[in-house]
Amino acid sequence: MKHLLGTKDMTREDAVLILDTAAQMAATQEREIRKLPTLRGKTVVNLFFEDSTRTRISFEAAAKRLSADVINFSAKGSSVSKGESLKDTALTLQAMGADAVVVRHWASGAAYQLAHGGWLHGSVLNAGDGTHEHPTQALLDAFTARKHLVGDPAGKGLDGLHIAIVGDVLHSRVARSNVHLLTTLGARVSLVAPPTLLPVGMGPWPVDVFHSLDDALDAADVDAVMMLRVQRERMTGGGSAFFPSPEEYTRLFGLDGDRMARLPEHTIVMHPGPMNRGLEISAEAADSPRSVIVEQVANGVAVRMAALYLLLAGEEQA
Amino acid sequence: MTGTILGAPDVARALTRIAHEIIERNDGAADIVLLGIPTRGEPLARRLAQRIADVESGFDAADRCGSLDITMYRDDLHKQPTRSIGATTLPAAGIDDAVVVLVDDVFHTGRTIRAALDAVKDLGRPRAVQLAVLVDRGHRELPIRADFVGKNIPTARSERVAVHLEEIDGEDAVILTGGER
């Protein structure tokens, strides 16, 4: 592996390798001394064109736990706000000796362009590009699901599991990356969303689609429910609304105590954060013992450590 | 000399002797923890622990055994294809104030052991660290020596020493191959 750009073209073999490596990384995070010398002397640049707290600090923590040096570059208040192009930013980072660039960008395909533009020598990790992909989030979701739902998980995928992804699939790179990764790993995926929040051209996706959470829960038992964040700012009001009101969305798609009670005993609840309590998920569901939302954050560090290790530790690849 | 250097009975005798030497050197087995370095150090550590338990009452073999993966501490990571990471498991009681005996199959340059010492340092503070190896083939590149050696085998650098163990390879043997002198 040279870059981590998305999950669509990821092989099952690579995905399982990342999850297995993440499991070992997670084990090291329970030690008294959590820092490993593995990536000493390597430089990881966090290049963030979009605001993000948790993904950036998660990558930063992962790189630092492996002893890499971390440089944070955010578009706000930088040369980018003065009009610098992605290419010139990349050339600058190259000149500074970046071994890996973690990039978050508002444009779909930015990570691919950075990796294949010939501007950078190092590895590129996609930390979210537009509405395209967010592979490390999908990997941490798969890691969390595997840990809870698969016995003796080393070397295994998610075969036979049924995972429901609920909410704004249209704008969600998390959902896209998860659809590809979870199905590659053998899981069955159901998407639950209003028709207005489903993308066009998802015909070839190997998924079932439901237009209310109750329908999805009636149709089959699910092993994991993944709630997506409703991006409030762009959802209601004006001519561009995607659903009539937040109340209606909550009624049809929100995960509350009653719907929790209908889930099988072992089902886990996931959310990539930040949550809108009371909108897509009730406090009762978010704080239930079956919610693994906080654990997802910890697993995110382990998965990103694994990705950085697998991309950076070996001999340089062409 | 190439071919099979040690057969199954030789390996068994060597391990039995090492187990007794460990007990002798440490005046008993009270604080001993055996940490095997994957892949083949792991079953060797388990066998040594079993042999110690056979003669020392109160020594629980399963409780005093672990594995120590050193992949992330290697100094040659960037010179090789990416290695997969093995498991590190410690006894429940940890290794603080214990006498840790590192166990590996072949002792060669000493670089693996250097990495292991770094790894141990991050896991706790043992009272002492000792080293037991099944085969010492020489060619040290660092000032490190073994405390317990199954068999010294003089080799050429170009030769390869392969240790086969029942648990992994289906037989016990130490095989010397290759090497244009």
Interface residues (C-beta under 8 A of the other chain):
Chain A: M1 L17 D20 T21 Q24 M25 A27 T28 R31 E32 I33 K35 L36 P37 T38 L66 Y309 L310 A313 G314 E315 E316
Chain B: D69 M72 Y73 L77 H78 K79 Q80 P81 T82 R83 S84 I85 G86 A87 T88 D118 D122 L123 G124
